[in-house]
Amino acid sequence: MEDARLPAHLEVSGLIRATQAAGGFATVLRKGEKEAGTILVVLTENGANSRVYERMPQADGTRAWYCARRDDSQDSGAFEQYLARRRDQDDDLWIVELDIANGERLIGLSPSKA
């Protein structure tokens, strides 16, 4: 069976361009494996309200985005520690930050699902 996934570098490039076209700022925090790396998307709004989205395999074989972590104002270091742990666990990992209001729309989620 052929894998129909878009190469990671192209998906990251598309996310960056979509964010910039919508008036936001985007940057790659970590480059992973060019073709098949896992992508973590850090969404933030003017540097606040940060959350991390990751795609996970579903029972039907698809992969869906879910919010893996939200920035907790009570424990400001926990968010960065989570990203550091994920970097350490996966050498192929991409981390891209999108700073834009309602960034969930750029990964196909509605704000109500956020």
The first five atom37 places (N, CA, C, CB, O) and aatype in JSON, in Angstrom:
{
  "aatype": [12, 6, 3, 0, 1, 10, 14, 0, 8, 10, 6, 19, 15, 7, 10, 9, 1, 0, 16, 5, 0, 0, 7, 7, 13, 0, 16, 19, 10, 1, 11, 7, 6, 11, 6, 0, 7, 16, 9, 10, 19, 19, 10, 16, 6, 2, 7, 0, 2, 15, 1, 19, 18, 6, 1, 12, 14, 5, 0, 3, 7, 16, 1, 0, 17, 18, 4, 0, 1, 1, 3, 3, 15, 5, 3, 15, 7, 0, 13, 6, 5, 18, 10, 0, 1, 1, 1, 3, 5, 3, 3, 3, 10, 17, 9, 19, 6, 10, 3, 9, 0, 2, 7, 6, 1, 10, 9, 7, 10, 15, 14, 15, 11, 0],
  "atom_mask": [
    [1, 1, 1, 1, 1],
    [1, 1, 1, 1, 1],
    [1, 1, 1, 1, 1],
    [1, 1, 1, 1, 1],
    [1, 1, 1, 1, 1],
    [1, 1, 1, 1, 1],
    [1, 1, 1, 1, 1],
    [1, 1, 1, 1, 1],
    [1, 1, 1, 1, 1],
    [1, 1, 1, 1, 1],
    [1, 1, 1, 1, 1],
    [1, 1, 1, 1, 1],
    [1, 1, 1, 1, 1],
    [1, 1, 1, 0, 1],
    [1, 1, 1, 1, 1],
    [1, 1, 1, 1, 1],
    [1, 1, 1, 1, 1],
    [1, 1, 1, 1, 1],
    [1, 1, 1, 1, 1],
    [1, 1, 1, 1, 1],
    [1, 1, 1, 1, 1],
    [1, 1, 1, 1, 1],
    [1, 1, 1, 0, 1],
    [1, 1, 1, 0, 1],
    [1, 1, 1, 1, 1],
    [1, 1, 1, 1, 1],
    [1, 1, 1, 1, 1],
    [1, 1, 1, 1, 1],
    [1, 1, 1, 1, 1],
    [1, 1, 1, 1, 1],
    [1, 1, 1, 1, 1],
    [1, 1, 1, 0, 1],
    [1, 1, 1, 1, 1],
    [1, 1, 1, 1, 1],
    [1, 1, 1, 1, 1],
    [1, 1, 1, 1, 1],
    [1, 1, 1, 0, 1],
    [1, 1, 1, 1, 1],
    [1, 1, 1, 1, 1],
    [1, 1, 1, 1, 1],
    [1, 1, 1, 1, 1],
    [1, 1, 1, 1, 1],
    [1, 1, 1, 1, 1],
    [1, 1, 1, 1, 1],
    [1, 1, 1, 1, 1],
    [1, 1, 1, 1, 1],
    [1, 1, 1, 0, 1],
    [1, 1, 1, 1, 1],
    [1, 1, 1, 1, 1],
    [1, 1, 1, 1, 1],
    [1, 1, 1, 1, 1],
    [1, 1, 1, 1, 1],
    [1, 1, 1, 1, 1],
    [1, 1, 1, 1, 1],
    [1, 1, 1, 1, 1],
    [1, 1, 1, 1, 1],
    [1, 1, 1, 1, 1],
    [1, 1, 1, 1, 1],
    [1, 1, 1, 1, 1],
    [1, 1, 1, 1, 1],
    [1, 1, 1, 0, 1],
    [1, 1, 1, 1, 1],
    [1, 1, 1, 1, 1],
    [1, 1, 1, 1, 1],
    [1, 1, 1, 1, 1],
    [1, 1, 1, 1, 1],
    [1, 1, 1, 1, 1],
    [1, 1, 1, 1, 1],
    [1, 1, 1, 1, 1],
    [1, 1, 1, 1, 1],
    [1, 1, 1, 1, 1],
    [1, 1, 1, 1, 1],
    [1, 1, 1, 1, 1],
    [1, 1, 1, 1, 1],
    [1, 1, 1, 1, 1],
    [1, 1, 1, 1, 1],
    [1, 1, 1, 0, 1],
    [1, 1, 1, 1, 1],
    [1, 1, 1, 1, 1],
    [1, 1, 1, 1, 1],
    [1, 1, 1, 1, 1],
    [1, 1, 1, 1, 1],
    [1, 1, 1, 1, 1],
    [1, 1, 1, 1, 1],
    [1, 1, 1, 1, 1],
    [1, 1, 1, 1, 1],
    [1, 1, 1, 1, 1],
    [1, 1, 1, 1, 1],
    [1, 1, 1, 1, 1],
    [1, 1, 1, 1, 1],
    [1, 1, 1, 1, 1],
    [1, 1, 1, 1, 1],
    [1, 1, 1, 1, 1],
    [1, 1, 1, 1, 1],
    [1, 1, 1, 1, 1],
    [1, 1, 1, 1, 1],
    [1, 1, 1, 1, 1],
    [1, 1, 1, 1, 1],
    [1, 1, 1, 1, 1],
    [1, 1, 1, 1, 1],
    [1, 1, 1, 1, 1],
    [1, 1, 1, 1, 1],
    [1, 1, 1, 0, 1],
    [1, 1, 1, 1, 1],
    [1, 1, 1, 1, 1],
    [1, 1, 1, 1, 1],
    [1, 1, 1, 1, 1],
    [1, 1, 1, 0, 1],
    [1, 1, 1, 1, 1],
    [1, 1, 1, 1, 1],
    [1, 1, 1, 1, 1],
    [1, 1, 1, 1, 1],
    [1, 1, 1, 1, 1],
    [1, 1, 1, 1, 1]
  ],
  "atom_positions": [
    [[0.84, -1.18, 0.0], [0.0, 0.0, 0.0], [0.89, 1.24, 0.0], [-0.95, 0.0, 1.21], [1.86, 1.31, 0.75]],
    [[0.55, 2.22, -0.83], [1.33, 3.44, -0.96], [0.9, 4.45, 0.11], [1.17, 4.04, -2.37], [-0.29, 4.63, 0.36]],
    [[1.88, 5.11, 0.71], [1.6, 6.12, 1.72], [1.25, 7.43, 1.02], [2.81, 6.31, 2.68], [2.07, 7.95, 0.25]],
    [[0.05, 7.96, 1.27], [-0.43, 9.16, 0.59], [-0.12, 10.43, 1.38], [-1.92, 9.06, 0.35], [-0.62, 11.5, 1.04]],
    [[0.68, 10.33, 2.42], [1.0, 11.5, 3.23], [1.84, 12.5, 2.45], [1.73, 11.09, 4.5], [2.71, 12.12, 1.67]],
    [[1.57, 13.76, 2.68], [2.37, 14.83, 2.13], [3.71, 14.85, 2.86], [1.63, 16.21, 2.25], [3.74, 14.71, 4.08]],
    [[4.83, 15.02, 2.15], [6.12, 15.1, 2.84], [6.09, 16.21, 3.89], [7.27, 15.34, 1.83], [5.5, 17.27, 3.68]],
    [[6.73, 15.96, 5.02], [6.68, 16.88, 6.16], [7.15, 18.28, 5.79], [7.53, 16.34, 7.3], [6.53, 19.26, 6.19]],
    [[8.23, 18.38, 5.04], [8.76, 19.71, 4.71], [7.77, 20.52, 3.87], [10.09, 19.59, 3.96], [7.7, 21.74, 4.0]],
    [[7.0, 19.86, 3.01], [6.0, 20.56, 2.21], [4.81, 20.99, 3.07], [5.52, 19.66, 1.06], [4.27, 22.08, 2.89]],
    [[4.41, 20.13, 3.99], [3.31, 20.5, 4.88], [3.69, 21.68, 5.76], [2.9, 19.3, 5.75], [2.89, 22.61, 5.93]],
    [[4.89, 21.66, 6.31], [5.36, 22.77, 7.14], [5.41, 24.06, 6.31], [6.76, 22.46, 7.74], [4.98, 25.11, 6.77]],
    [[5.93, 23.97, 5.1], [6.01, 25.14, 4.22], [4.61, 25.69, 3.95], [6.71, 24.77, 2.9], [4.41, 26.91, 3.94]],
    [[3.65, 24.82, 3.72], [2.27, 25.24, 3.48], [1.67, 25.93, 4.7], [0.0, 0.0, 0.0], [0.96, 26.93, 4.56]],
    [[1.94, 25.39, 5.89], [1.43, 26.02, 7.11], [2.01, 27.42, 7.29], [1.75, 25.15, 8.34], [1.3, 28.35, 7.68]],
    [[3.29, 27.56, 7.01], [3.94, 28.86, 7.15], [3.35, 29.86, 6.16], [5.47, 28.73, 6.93], [3.04, 30.99, 6.53]],
    [[3.19, 29.45, 4.92], [2.64, 30.36, 3.9], [1.2, 30.74, 4.21], [2.72, 29.71, 2.53], [0.82, 31.89, 4.03]],
    [[0.4, 29.78, 4.66], [-1.0, 30.08, 4.99], [-1.08, 31.07, 6.15], [-1.76, 28.79, 5.34], [-1.92, 31.97, 6.15]],
    [[-0.21, 30.9, 7.13], [-0.18, 31.8, 8.28], [0.21, 33.21, 7.84], [0.79, 31.29, 9.36], [-0.44, 34.18, 8.22]],
    [[1.25, 33.31, 7.05], [1.71, 34.61, 6.59], [0.67, 35.28, 5.7], [3.03, 34.47, 5.84], [0.47, 36.49, 5.78]],
    [[0.02, 34.51, 4.85], [-1.02, 35.06, 3.97], [-2.2, 35.6, 4.77], [-1.5, 33.99, 2.98], [-2.88, 36.53, 4.33]],
    [[-2.45, 35.02, 5.93], [-3.55, 35.46, 6.79], [-3.12, 36.57, 7.75], [-4.11, 34.28, 7.58], [-3.9, 36.98, 8.61]],
    [[-1.89, 37.06, 7.62], [-1.42, 38.17, 8.44], [-0.71, 37.78, 9.72], [0.0, 0.0, 0.0], [-0.45, 38.63, 10.57]],
    [[-0.39, 36.5, 9.87], [0.29, 36.04, 11.07], [1.77, 35.86, 10.85], [0.0, 0.0, 0.0], [2.31, 36.17, 9.79]],
    [[2.43, 35.37, 11.88], [3.87, 35.1, 11.85], [4.07, 33.61, 12.09], [4.63, 35.96, 12.93], [3.41, 33.01, 12.93]],
    [[4.99, 33.02, 11.34], [5.28, 31.6, 11.5], [6.77, 31.36, 11.42], [4.54, 30.76, 10.44], [7.49, 32.05, 10.7]],
    [[7.22, 30.37, 12.19], [8.64, 30.03, 12.17], [8.82, 28.55, 12.5], [9.43, 30.9, 13.16], [8.02, 27.95, 13.22]],
    [[9.88, 27.98, 11.96], [10.25, 26.61, 12.28], [11.16, 26.66, 13.5], [10.95, 25.89, 11.06], [12.23, 27.26, 13.46]],
    [[10.73, 26.02, 14.58], [11.52, 25.96, 15.8], [12.5, 24.79, 15.76], [10.62, 25.84, 17.02], [13.55, 24.82, 16.41]],
    [[12.14, 23.75, 14.99], [13.01, 22.58, 14.86], [12.7, 21.88, 13.55], [12.84, 21.62, 16.06], [11.54, 21.6, 13.25]],
    [[13.74, 21.59, 12.78], [13.57, 20.83, 11.54], [13.73, 19.35, 11.83], [14.58, 21.29, 10.46], [14.64, 18.94, 12.54]],
    [[12.82, 18.58, 11.28], [12.86, 17.14, 11.44], [13.19, 16.45, 10.14], [0.0, 0.0, 0.0], [13.78, 17.04, 9.24]],
    [[12.82, 15.2, 10.05], [13.06, 14.4, 8.85], [12.24, 14.98, 7.69], [12.69, 12.9, 9.09], [11.03, 15.18, 7.82]],
    [[12.89, 15.24, 6.58], [12.29, 15.96, 5.46], [11.03, 15.3, 4.91], [13.3, 16.09, 4.35], [10.05, 16.0, 4.63]],
    [[11.03, 14.02, 4.76], [9.9, 13.34, 4.11], [8.81, 12.87, 5.07], [10.41, 12.17, 3.34], [7.63, 13.07, 4.81]],
    [[9.2, 12.26, 6.18], [8.2, 11.58, 7.02], [8.24, 11.98, 8.49], [8.38, 10.1, 6.92], [7.75, 11.24, 9.34]],
    [[8.81, 13.12, 8.79], [8.89, 13.54, 10.18], [7.52, 13.86, 10.77], [0.0, 0.0, 0.0], [6.6, 14.26, 10.06]],
    [[7.41, 13.67, 12.07], [6.22, 14.05, 12.8], [6.21, 15.57, 12.93], [6.15, 13.36, 14.19], [7.27, 16.19, 13.08]],
    [[5.02, 16.17, 12.89], [4.92, 17.62, 13.0], [4.13, 17.99, 14.25], [4.25, 18.22, 11.74], [3.01, 17.53, 14.45]],
    [[4.75, 18.84, 15.08], [4.05, 19.47, 16.19], [3.8, 20.9, 15.77], [4.87, 19.38, 17.55], [4.7, 21.57, 15.28]],
    [[2.58, 21.38, 15.97], [2.25, 22.76, 15.66], [1.99, 23.48, 16.98], [1.01, 22.84, 14.71], [1.1, 23.1, 17.74]],
    [[2.77, 24.53, 17.23], [2.56, 25.37, 18.4], [1.75, 26.57, 17.92], [3.94, 25.82, 19.07], [2.21, 27.34, 17.08]],
    [[0.55, 26.71, 18.44], [-0.3, 27.85, 18.11], [-0.25, 28.85, 19.24], [-1.76, 27.4, 17.83], [-0.32, 28.48, 20.42]],
    [[-0.13, 30.1, 18.89], [-0.09, 31.17, 19.88], [-0.76, 32.4, 19.28], [1.37, 31.48, 20.33], [-0.85, 32.52, 18.06]],
    [[-1.22, 33.29, 20.13], [-1.86, 34.52, 19.68], [-1.16, 35.69, 20.33], [-3.39, 34.53, 20.01], [-1.32, 35.94, 21.53]],
    [[-0.37, 36.41, 19.54], [0.46, 37.5, 20.05], [1.35, 37.03, 21.21], [-0.42, 38.68, 20.51], [1.53, 37.73, 22.2]],
    [[1.89, 35.83, 21.05], [2.8, 35.28, 22.04], [2.14, 34.73, 23.3], [0.0, 0.0, 0.0], [2.83, 34.35, 24.24]],
    [[0.82, 34.69, 23.33], [0.09, 34.2, 24.51], [-0.86, 33.07, 24.11], [-0.69, 35.35, 25.19], [-1.05, 32.79, 22.93]],
    [[-1.44, 32.43, 25.11], [-2.42, 31.37, 24.89], [-1.83, 30.24, 24.03], [-3.68, 31.94, 24.21], [-2.48, 29.76, 23.1]],
    [[-0.63, 29.81, 24.35], [0.06, 28.79, 23.55], [-0.55, 27.41, 23.76], [1.54, 28.76, 23.89], [-0.94, 27.04, 24.87]],
    [[-0.61, 26.66, 22.66], [-1.03, 25.26, 22.72], [-0.31, 24.48, 21.65], [-2.56, 25.13, 22.55], [0.06, 25.02, 20.6]],
    [[-0.11, 23.19, 21.93], [0.6, 22.3, 21.01], [-0.39, 21.3, 20.44], [1.78, 21.57, 21.74], [-1.15, 20.66, 21.17]],
    [[-0.37, 21.18, 19.12], [-1.2, 20.19, 18.43], [-0.31, 19.16, 17.77], [-2.13, 20.87, 17.39], [0.75, 19.47, 17.22]],
    [[-0.76, 17.93, 17.83], [-0.06, 16.81, 17.21], [-1.1, 15.9, 16.59], [0.82, 16.03, 18.25], [-2.22, 15.78, 17.1]],
    [[-0.75, 15.26, 15.49], [-1.66, 14.3, 14.87], [-1.4, 12.91, 15.43], [-1.51, 14.3, 13.34], [-0.25, 12.48, 15.58]],
    [[-2.48, 12.24, 15.72], [-2.38, 10.88, 16.24], [-3.18, 9.94, 15.36], [-2.87, 10.81, 17.71], [-4.23, 10.32, 14.84]],
    [[-2.69, 8.71, 15.18], [-3.44, 7.72, 14.39], [-4.78, 7.4, 15.06], [-2.62, 6.43, 14.21], [-4.87, 7.29, 16.28]],
    [[-5.79, 7.25, 14.23], [-7.13, 6.9, 14.71], [-7.43, 5.45, 14.37], [-8.21, 7.84, 14.08], [-6.72, 4.83, 13.58]],
    [[-8.46, 4.91, 14.96], [-8.84, 3.5, 14.74], [-9.16, 3.22, 13.27], [-10.05, 3.13, 15.61], [-8.96, 2.1, 12.79]],
    [[-9.66, 4.23, 12.55], [-10.03, 4.02, 11.15], [-8.85, 4.2, 10.19], [-11.13, 4.97, 10.77], [-9.03, 4.14, 8.97]],
    [[-7.66, 4.41, 10.73], [-6.47, 4.55, 9.91], [-6.12, 5.99, 9.55], [0.0, 0.0, 0.0], [-5.05, 6.24, 9.01]],
    [[-7.0, 6.92, 9.84], [-6.71, 8.32, 9.58], [-5.85, 8.89, 10.72], [-8.02, 9.14, 9.43], [-5.59, 8.21, 11.72]],
    [[-5.42, 10.11, 10.55], [-4.65, 10.79, 11.59], [-5.34, 12.11, 11.88], [-3.15, 11.02, 11.16], [-5.59, 12.9, 10.96]],
    [[-5.67, 12.37, 13.13], [-6.4, 13.57, 13.51], [-5.57, 14.43, 14.47], [-7.75, 13.19, 14.17], [-4.83, 13.91, 15.3]],
    [[-5.71, 15.74, 14.32], [-5.04, 16.68, 15.21], [-5.72, 16.67, 16.57], [-5.05, 18.11, 14.61], [-6.94, 16.6, 16.66]],
    [[-4.93, 16.73, 17.61], [-5.46, 16.89, 18.96], [-4.54, 17.82, 19.73], [-5.6, 15.5, 19.68], [-3.35, 17.93, 19.43]],
    [[-5.1, 18.48, 20.72], [-4.33, 19.4, 21.55], [-3.61, 18.59, 22.61], [-5.23, 20.49, 22.2], [-4.23, 18.04, 23.52]],
    [[-2.29, 18.51, 22.49], [-1.48, 17.71, 23.4], [-1.1, 18.46, 24.66], [-0.22, 17.24, 22.7], [-0.85, 17.86, 25.7]],
    [[-1.08, 19.8, 24.58], [-0.65, 20.58, 25.75], [-1.08, 22.03, 25.57], [0.89, 20.5, 25.94], [-1.04, 22.58, 24.47]],
    [[-1.49, 22.63, 26.67], [-1.8, 24.06, 26.72], [-0.85, 24.72, 27.72], [-3.3, 24.32, 27.12], [-0.47, 24.11, 28.73]],
    [[-0.48, 25.95, 27.43], [0.38, 26.68, 28.36], [-0.4, 26.95, 29.64], [0.88, 28.02, 27.72], [-1.54, 27.42, 29.6]],
    [[0.21, 26.64, 30.75], [-0.42, 26.81, 32.06], [0.26, 27.98, 32.76], [-0.32, 25.5, 32.92], [1.44, 27.91, 33.09]],
    [[-0.49, 29.05, 32.98], [0.11, 30.23, 33.61], [0.61, 29.94, 35.02], [-0.89, 31.37, 33.65], [1.45, 30.67, 35.54]],
    [[0.1, 28.88, 35.65], [0.54, 28.5, 36.99], [1.91, 27.83, 36.98], [-0.49, 27.58, 37.64], [2.64, 27.87, 37.97]],
    [[2.26, 27.21, 35.85], [3.54, 26.5, 35.73], [4.14, 26.84, 34.37], [3.36, 24.94, 35.9], [4.05, 26.05, 33.42]],
    [[4.75, 28.0, 34.28], [5.22, 28.52, 33.0], [6.28, 27.63, 32.34], [5.77, 29.9, 33.19], [6.41, 27.64, 31.12]],
    [[7.03, 26.87, 33.11], [8.07, 26.03, 32.55], [7.58, 24.72, 31.98], [0.0, 0.0, 0.0], [8.29, 24.08, 31.2]],
    [[6.38, 24.29, 32.35], [5.87, 22.99, 31.92], [5.7, 22.9, 30.41], [4.54, 22.71, 32.59], [5.96, 21.85, 29.82]],
    [[5.29, 23.98, 29.77], [5.07, 23.99, 28.33], [6.39, 23.76, 27.59], [4.44, 25.32, 27.88], [6.47, 22.91, 26.7]],
    [[7.41, 24.51, 27.96], [8.74, 24.35, 27.34], [9.34, 22.98, 27.66], [9.69, 25.47, 27.81], [10.01, 22.38, 26.81]],
    [[9.1, 22.48, 28.85], [9.59, 21.15, 29.21], [8.94, 20.08, 28.34], [9.33, 20.86, 30.7], [9.59, 19.12, 27.93]],
    [[7.66, 20.25, 28.06], [6.96, 19.3, 27.19], [7.6, 19.29, 25.8], [5.45, 19.66, 27.08], [7.88, 18.22, 25.25]],
    [[7.83, 20.47, 25.24], [8.47, 20.54, 23.91], [9.87, 19.92, 23.94], [8.56, 22.0, 23.44], [10.25, 19.23, 23.0]],
    [[10.62, 20.16, 25.0], [11.97, 19.59, 25.12], [11.91, 18.07, 25.2], [12.69, 20.16, 26.36], [12.73, 17.39, 24.58]],
    [[10.96, 17.53, 25.95], [10.8, 16.07, 26.03], [10.47, 15.47, 24.67], [9.7, 15.7, 27.05], [11.03, 14.44, 24.29]],
    [[9.56, 16.12, 23.94], [9.19, 15.62, 22.61], [10.39, 15.67, 21.66], [8.02, 16.44, 22.03], [10.58, 14.75, 20.87]],
    [[11.2, 16.74, 21.74], [12.41, 16.83, 20.91], [13.35, 15.68, 21.22], [13.13, 18.18, 21.13], [13.92, 15.07, 20.32]],
    [[13.52, 15.39, 22.51], [14.42, 14.33, 22.93], [13.92, 12.95, 22.52], [14.61, 14.37, 24.44], [14.73, 12.05, 22.27]],
    [[12.61, 12.77, 22.46], [12.01, 11.47, 22.13], [12.04, 11.15, 20.64], [10.59, 11.43, 22.62], [12.01, 9.98, 20.26]],
    [[12.1, 12.18, 19.77], [11.91, 11.96, 18.34], [12.88, 12.82, 17.53], [10.46, 12.28, 17.94], [12.68, 14.03, 17.39]],
    [[13.91, 12.19, 17.0], [14.9, 12.91, 16.2], [14.32, 13.44, 14.89], [16.07, 12.01, 15.9], [14.87, 14.36, 14.3]],
    [[13.21, 12.86, 14.43], [12.59, 13.24, 13.16], [11.55, 14.36, 13.31], [11.94, 12.04, 12.53], [10.93, 14.76, 12.33]],
    [[11.37, 14.85, 14.52], [10.3, 15.78, 14.86], [10.51, 17.18, 14.29], [10.16, 15.87, 16.35], [11.59, 17.76, 14.39]],
    [[9.45, 17.71, 13.68], [9.39, 19.11, 13.27], [8.56, 19.84, 14.32], [8.77, 19.27, 11.83], [7.57, 19.31, 14.81]],
    [[8.97, 21.06, 14.66], [8.15, 21.92, 15.51], [8.01, 23.25, 14.78], [8.79, 22.12, 16.96], [9.01, 23.92, 14.5]],
    [[6.78, 23.63, 14.48], [6.51, 24.88, 13.78], [5.56, 25.71, 14.65], [5.9, 24.62, 12.37], [4.56, 25.2, 15.15]],
    [[5.9, 26.98, 14.81], [5.06, 27.88, 15.6], [4.31, 28.83, 14.67], [5.92, 28.69, 16.61], [4.89, 29.46, 13.79]],
    [[3.0, 28.9, 14.89], [2.13, 29.79, 14.12], [1.54, 30.79, 15.1], [1.01, 29.0, 13.35], [0.78, 30.42, 16.0]],
    [[1.87, 32.06, 14.94], [1.36, 33.1, 15.82], [0.28, 33.86, 15.06], [2.51, 34.07, 16.31], [0.57, 34.76, 14.26]],
    [[-0.96, 33.49, 15.33], [-2.1, 34.04, 14.62], [-3.37, 33.72, 15.41], [-2.19, 33.49, 13.16], [-3.45, 32.68, 16.05]],
    [[-4.34, 34.61, 15.35], [-5.61, 34.36, 16.03], [-6.33, 33.18, 15.39], [-6.51, 35.62, 16.0], [-6.31, 33.02, 14.17]],
    [[-6.94, 32.35, 16.2], [-7.7, 31.18, 15.73], [-6.88, 30.29, 14.8], [-8.97, 31.64, 15.01], [-7.35, 29.88, 13.74]],
    [[-5.65, 30.01, 15.2], [-4.75, 29.21, 14.38], [-5.25, 27.81, 14.08], [0.0, 0.0, 0.0], [-4.79, 27.18, 13.13]],
    [[-6.17, 27.32, 14.88], [-6.71, 25.97, 14.64], [-7.27, 25.83, 13.23], [-7.8, 25.65, 15.67], [-7.23, 24.75, 12.65]],
    [[-7.8, 26.92, 12.68], [-8.38, 26.85, 11.34], [-7.35, 26.46, 10.29], [-9.0, 28.2, 10.97], [-7.69, 25.89, 9.25]],
    [[-6.07, 26.76, 10.56], [-5.01, 26.45, 9.6], [-4.64, 24.97, 9.59], [-3.79, 27.28, 9.9], [-3.98, 24.5, 8.66]],
    [[-5.06, 24.24, 10.62], [-4.82, 22.79, 10.64], [-6.14, 22.02, 10.5], [-4.08, 22.37, 11.94], [-6.21, 20.83, 10.79]],
    [[-7.17, 22.73, 10.06], [-8.43, 22.07, 9.77], [-9.36, 21.87, 10.95], [0.0, 0.0, 0.0], [-10.29, 21.07, 10.87]],
    [[-9.12, 22.59, 12.03], [-10.0, 22.49, 13.2], [-10.76, 23.79, 13.36], [-9.19, 22.15, 14.48], [-10.26, 24.86, 13.01]],
    [[-11.96, 23.7, 13.9], [-12.71, 24.92, 14.22], [-12.34, 25.33, 15.64], [-14.26, 24.71, 14.08], [-11.96, 24.48, 16.45]],
    [[-12.45, 26.62, 15.96], [-12.12, 27.06, 17.31], [-12.92, 26.32, 18.39], [-12.36, 28.56, 17.43], [-12.44, 26.16, 19.51]],
    [[-14.12, 25.88, 18.06], [-14.94, 25.17, 19.04], [-14.35, 23.81, 19.42], [-16.36, 24.99, 18.5], [-14.63, 23.28, 20.49]],
    [[-13.51, 23.25, 18.52], [-12.87, 21.96, 18.81], [-11.55, 22.15, 19.54], [-12.64, 21.17, 17.52], [-10.93, 21.18, 19.98]],
    [[-11.11, 23.39, 19.67], [-9.8, 23.68, 20.26], [-9.78, 23.38, 21.74], [-9.43, 25.13, 20.03], [-8.76, 23.57, 22.39]]
  ]
}
